[in-house]
């Protein structure tokens, strides 16, 4: 009698469903709990993304948790050399792929592609994940971030449309759809999608941001200000990037509207919510928001009022801690050094930009 070709399940392998309903190999309930929490932390721009390390430590045989932990530790460095702990997690992720679910395998291979091969290969693999597993909103978020930094707005929208039919009950998908629509110029459609997102999840900071963009594009600055002033109390528990950037939008709308109190309000926002509140640690997005707002203030209002604040930022920029992590920051730094009468620094930065930005590098903010 011919032997059966059906594989018998390995009792040593335990699969559990994650938040999306997809199989993840893990023997630890804690691992899955932390994994699911990480998903929400990323999508909501929370401040506890380190929870992914708890997921990996709860089960170091879980390929998905280890892969995500590796990216979390690697992405801020923008380096081809992984920090030692990230390398440990990445090695564990690769070694455990043999018993991982098909879903895990596709996601981990997309993460490995991002680390080892760059944005182009990584994006193709993110599309591959969503073709088979369209409920995975974390892969959607990461893929859209890759698209945004590569200038691929149409692909941003394509990714969102793949996920949309399978996630209509989740507000986050409409927020991501909204921003993609705005990026391709479908402003009214983007506004509608953002409002749908906020109907489902009123505190979705990304959807608030997308709606503000849509209103600004239509020069509906008073409506945008009303929206953001109503929403700002929900930003307190969010990561500094989105909290500061949404305040940047409030300031930008104030500048557009003008009026006698506009400058006073904008300076207060800058000092309280964008730069002055950063007492200890700064990140690339803090610099981008600060310098971007100072540049707008100089163009729209008065160049004399920004001088002191530019000098404060430039004194910190000289450390070059975030050089070449964000192209926009590099360009703003060139302007800031020149504006601060430091032409040598500006020229040095410009030359360095020429040699270091041969192709776009995807920002990790929001996906780590």
N, C-alpha and C positions, 0 to 999 in steps of 0.2 A: 504494500500500500504506500502510495506516495505520501511524503511528509507534508504537513500543512505549511504554506508559505506565510501564514499570518503570524506576525511577531507577538509574542506574549508580553504583556506589560511588565515592566521592571518594578517590583514592589518597593525598591529603594528610592525610586523617583516619585516625588510628590508634586503635583501641579495644583495651583490655586488660581482663581480668577482675580485679575486686578480691577481697578475702577472702570476700565473700558469693557470688562467682560472677557478679556483675552487671557489665555493660559500663560502662567509664569511658573517656572520650576522653582519651588522652594518648599522646604520642610518647616519654615518658620512663619507663624501668623504675624509676628512682629515685623518681619521683613516686608510683607505685603502691606501692612498698615502704614509703615513709614514710607513705602514706595508711593502709595496712594496720596499720602499727605504731601509728598514732594510734588506730585502732579499739580495739585491745587495751589501750592506755594508758587510754582512757576507761573501758572496761568493767572493768578491773582496778584502777581508781583509782590508776594509776601517777603518777610524778612528772615524766614527760617528755612532757607533752601538747604542748609547743612544737614537737614534731616535725611537726605539721601545717603549720607555717610552712615547714619544709624541703620538704614535699610541694608546696606552692604555688610556692615559689621554683624548684623543679626543673622545673616546667612551668607558667608563668603563663597558659597557654591552657586549663588543666584547670579547668572550671567547678566541679566538685565540690570539689577541693582548695582553690580560692580561696574558695569559699563557706564552707567549714568554717574556714578561716584567719580570715576576717572575723568569724565568730561567736566564735572563740576570743579575739580581741582586743577584741571589743565587749562580750561578756556580763558581765564583771566590773564594767563601768562603770555598768550599769543606766541608761543615758542614751539619749535619742533622737538625740544627736549622736555620730557614730562617730569614734573616733580616726583621724587621717589615714591611717595604714597600713591600718587595717581598711577604710576607705572605698576605698582602692586595690584591695584584694582583692575587695571586694564588687562594685565596678564591673567588674573583670575577669571575675568569675563571671557577671554579667548579660550582658556583651558576648559571652561564649563559649557561651551557652546555645543559640545557633542551630545549632551543630554538635555539641552534647552528646547523649549517649544519653538515651532517655526516662527512664531511672532517675535520671540526674543532674538532669535538668530538674525532676522531681518533688521531689527532695531539696532542690535549691537554692531552689525556690519556697517550700518549707516554711521554710527558713532565712531567706529574705527576709521572709516573713510575720512571723516572730518579731521580727525587727529593726524592721520598718517598720509593722506593724499590730497587734502584741500577741499575747498568749497564746491567745485564743479562736480567731482565724484560724489561728494556727500549729498549734494542736492538731488542727484539722480537716484540715489538710494533712498532718500526720504520720499520721493515720489513712489518708489517701489513699495515701501512700507504702507503708504496710504492706499495704494491700489488694492491690497489684500486686507488691510486692517484700518478702515477709514474712521473708526471711532477713536483712534489714538490722537487726541488733541495735543498732547505734548510733542509728538512728532510734527504735527501741523505747525505748532508755534515755533519749533526749532527750524523747520524748513522755511517758514516765512521770514524768519530772521536772516537766514542765509540769503534768501532772495533779495531782501531789502538792501543788504550790504553789497550785493552784486549788481544792484540796479535792475533787477528782474521783476518789475511790478506785475507784468502779465502772469508770470509763474506764481507769484504770490496769490493772485486771484485763482489760478488753476488749482492750487493746493487747497484753498478754502472751499472751492466748489466740489472737490472730491469728498471732503469730509461733511459738508453741510447736510445732505439728505439723511445721514446716519446719526446726526447729533442735534436734531431740531429742538430737543428739550433742554439743551445746554446753552446758556447765554454766551459763554465764551466763544463759541464758534461764530456767532453773529458779530461779536466784536472784532474778531480776526477777519471776517468777511468784509466788515465795514471799512477797516483801514485799507484793505487791498483795493476795494472799489474806489475809495478816495484817491489812492495812489495812481490808478489808471485813468482818473479823470471823471469817473461816474459819481459825481458829488451827491446828487439827489438820492441815488440808490444807496450810497454809503451812509447818508443820513438816516434813511429808513432802516437799514440793517443795524446801525448803532442804537437807534431807539428800540428796536426789537430786543437787542441784547440787554438793554437797561430795564426793559419790561420784565425780563426773566431774572436778571441779577443787577439790582440797582447800584451796587457798589463795585461793579466791574470797572476798574480804573482805566483799563485799555479801551473799553467802549466809550467811556467818558471822553477820553483823549481823542478817539476817532470822531466822535460827534462834534467836539470842539473844532477839529480840523475842518470838517464839512461846513460848519457854520462860518468859520473864518474865510474859507474859500468863497463863500457867498456874501462876504462883507456884512454878515449879521452879528456884529461884534457885541452888541448889547445882549442878544440871546445867548451867545457863547459865555459872556461874563456871568449871566444869571445861572446858567447850567453849572459852571465851575464853582461859583460861590455857594451854591446849594450842595455841591458834591465834596467840597474840600475837607469836611470833617472826616470823611471816609479815607483820606489819604494818610492819616497819622500812623496807621499800622502797616503801610506799604513800604517797599524798598525805596532807598533814597533816589534812585534814578527816576522812577515815575512820579514820585512825590514832588521832586524839584522840577521835573519837566512840565508837569501840569501847572505848577505855579508860574513857570516861564510863559506858558500860554496865557495865563491870566494877565501877566505883565504886558505881553505883546498886544493883547486886546485893548488894554488901557492906553497903550501908546497910539494905537490906531484911532481910538475914539478921541484922544486929546482932551482938552479942557484944562482949567486952572489947577485942578488937583491931581492930574494924571501923573506928572513927574514925581510928586511926593509919594503917591501910591506905589509907583514902580520902584522907586528907591527903597521903600519899606519892604516890598516883596523881595528885592534883591538881597537886602541886608538880613532879613529875617528868615527867608525860606530857601534861598539859593546858595549864597556864599557865606554870609555871616554866621549862619547856624552850624556850619561845619567846623567844629572846634578842634577836632583831633585828626580825623582821617578824611581824605578826599579820594575821589575816583574820577576816571576820565569824563563821565557824564556830568559831574559837578563843574568841571572846567568848561565843558561845552556849553552848558546852560548859562554859566556866569559870563563867559566871553561873548557868547551869542547875544545875550541881553545887553551887555555893555556896547556892543557894536551897533545894535538897533537904537539904543539911547543916543549914541553919538550922531547917527545919521538923522534921526527924527527930531531930536530935542536940542541938545547942547553938548558940545565936545568938552567943555571945561569941567562938567560935573563928573565925568567918568575917569579923569586922570588919576586921582588918588586910588580908586578901586582897581584900575588896570595895574598900577604899580604893586598892589597887594597880591593880585593873581600872578603877575610875572615873577615876583620874588619866589613864589612857590613853584612856578613852572621851571625855574632854572635847575631844579633838582633832576629834571628830565625823567621822572619816575614813570610817566605814562607816554613817553615818546613812542610814536608809531603804533600805538594800540588802536587809535581811531584817526582816520585820515582827516575828518572834519576838525578834530582837536589840533592836529598838526597845522592845518591851514589857519585856524584862529590864532594859534600861538605865533605864527609868523607875523600876523597883523598886530598882535599885542606887543611883541618885542619891538616892532617898528614904532608903534604908538607910544611906547615907553622910552623912546629915544635910545634904543639899544640895537643899532643896526647890525653889529657883529653877530649878536645872537640870532637875529632874524635871517641873516644870510646863511649862517651855519645850519639853521633849521631848514631853510629852503633847499639847500644842497642835499641835506640828509633825506628830505622827503623825495627828491628826485631819484635817489638810489634805493630807497626802501619800499616804495609803493609801485611796484611793477604790475601788480594785480590786486583787486579788492580782497580784503581780509574780513571775514564775517565777525561782527561783534557778538560777544557772548551774552551781553546783557539781556536779561529776561528769560534765558534758556539754561541757566546754570543754577 
